Amino acid sequence: MKLGKRLQTLHDVVTQDYQHIWDCCCDHGQLGAQFLHSSQAHIHFVDVVPALIAKVKQDLTCFFPEAETRYSLYTLDVAKLPLTQYLGRQLVIIAGVGGDLTATLMTSLCNDLRDEVDFLLCPVHHHYSLRQTLQSLPLKVVHESLVEENRRIYEVLYLTSGKTGTAITPLGEAIWQQGALSKRYLEKTLDHYARVAKGKPEAQAILSAYQHLTL
Ligand SMILES: C[S@@+](CC[C@H](N)C(=O)[O-])C[C@H]1O[C@@H](n2cnc3c(N)ncnc32)[C@H](O)[C@@H]1O
């Protein structure tokens, strides 16, 4: 199975071993299926739409007939993930949904964290407000980067509730050290917030924060 560049990047950024990997908002379940293939972890596929989970179940039965005991399927709101029911290292992946929804889900999940949990996020839009929410949660940055697919640039945020890592910043740090890609991302971001600020003056503060970045 060949993943697109965004999902392949999310897969490849994970170099640690986990006992549990949660492919949240999984839709087609491609990322979780890749981890089922490449890791020893138990893979949890979660989506709120029953028909999507039924399709993932059908695909896994067909393509991973030997791995029946290595995955679980849930038709569930990710805000209600039963993380505390599992022991061992856990990675929660939330990709391909809006930054606002990602913020809501992360706030809910971090409300009841008992053990150390890692998170891999790849939101669509609203990175600034998402980062503001993430700053208010007990999380640190393990790694952050940009990935481009179909002329769209995404932020990849690998976070931990553990002790090692750096502080989350509102604009990001390492994402501005990827040369030409960072430059293009900054241009796109400035264009976006300049447009938003025309109809929503409160976006001016966000625009000026990005304008102060020097690459
Ligand atoms: C565009 S797909 C993302 C698929 C995949 N994660 C990716 O990055 O390509 C978004 C999925 O999120 C699911 N979703 C939206 N809100 C959700 C929630 N609160 N809990 C679980 N799934 C949700 C939708 O049903 C949809 O299948």
The ligand as an SDF file (V2000), in Angstrom:
LIG
                    3D

 27 29  0  0  0  0  0  0  0  0999 V2000
  -10.4730   13.8880    6.2220 C   0  0  0  0  0  0  0  0  0  0  0  0
  -10.6600   12.4940    7.2540 S   0  0  0  0  0  0  0  0  0  0  0  0
   -8.9880   12.3060    7.8260 C   0  0  0  0  0  0  0  0  0  0  0  0
   -8.4720   10.9360    7.4950 C   0  0  0  0  0  0  0  0  0  0  0  0
   -7.0370   10.6620    7.9330 C   0  0  0  0  0  0  0  0  0  0  0  0
   -6.8560   10.8390    9.3580 N   0  0  0  0  0  0  0  0  0  0  0  0
   -6.0720   11.5210    7.1510 C   0  0  0  0  0  0  0  0  0  0  0  0
   -5.3770   12.3360    7.7630 O   0  0  0  0  0  0  0  0  0  0  0  0
   -6.0230   11.3610    5.9330 O   0  0  0  0  0  0  0  0  0  0  0  0
  -11.5000   13.1310    8.6780 C   0  0  0  0  0  0  0  0  0  0  0  0
  -12.2560   12.0510    9.4590 C   0  0  0  0  0  0  0  0  0  0  0  0
  -12.5160   12.5340   10.7750 O   0  0  0  0  0  0  0  0  0  0  0  0
  -13.6990   11.9160   11.2300 C   0  0  0  0  0  0  0  0  0  0  0  0
  -14.1380   12.6640   12.4370 N   0  0  0  0  0  0  0  0  0  0  0  0
  -14.5370   13.9520   12.4970 C   0  0  0  0  0  0  0  0  0  0  0  0
  -14.8020   14.3000   13.7800 N   0  0  0  0  0  0  0  0  0  0  0  0
  -14.5500   13.2050   14.5460 C   0  0  0  0  0  0  0  0  0  0  0  0
  -14.6280   12.9370   15.9400 C   0  0  0  0  0  0  0  0  0  0  0  0
  -14.9940   13.8750   16.8200 N   0  0  0  0  0  0  0  0  0  0  0  0
  -14.3000   11.7150   16.3790 N   0  0  0  0  0  0  0  0  0  0  0  0
  -13.9290   10.7380   15.4940 C   0  0  0  0  0  0  0  0  0  0  0  0
  -13.8330   10.9350   14.1560 N   0  0  0  0  0  0  0  0  0  0  0  0
  -14.1350   12.1540   13.6900 C   0  0  0  0  0  0  0  0  0  0  0  0
  -14.6020   11.9930   10.0090 C   0  0  0  0  0  0  0  0  0  0  0  0
  -15.6530   11.0610   10.0850 O   0  0  0  0  0  0  0  0  0  0  0  0
  -13.6100   11.6820    8.8740 C   0  0  0  0  0  0  0  0  0  0  0  0
  -13.6200   10.3280    8.5540 O   0  0  0  0  0  0  0  0  0  0  0  0
  1  2  1  0
  2  3  1  0
  2 10  1  0
  3  4  1  0
  4  5  1  0
  5  6  1  0
  5  7  1  0
  7  8  2  0
  7  9  1  0
 10 11  1  0
 11 12  1  0
 11 26  1  0
 12 13  1  0
 13 14  1  0
 13 24  1  0
 14 15  1  0
 14 23  1  0
 15 16  2  0
 16 17  1  0
 17 18  1  0
 17 23  2  0
 18 19  1  0
 18 20  2  0
 20 21  1  0
 21 22  2  0
 22 23  1  0
 24 25  1  0
 24 26  1  0
 26 27  1  0
M  CHG  2   2   1   9  -1
M  END
$$$$
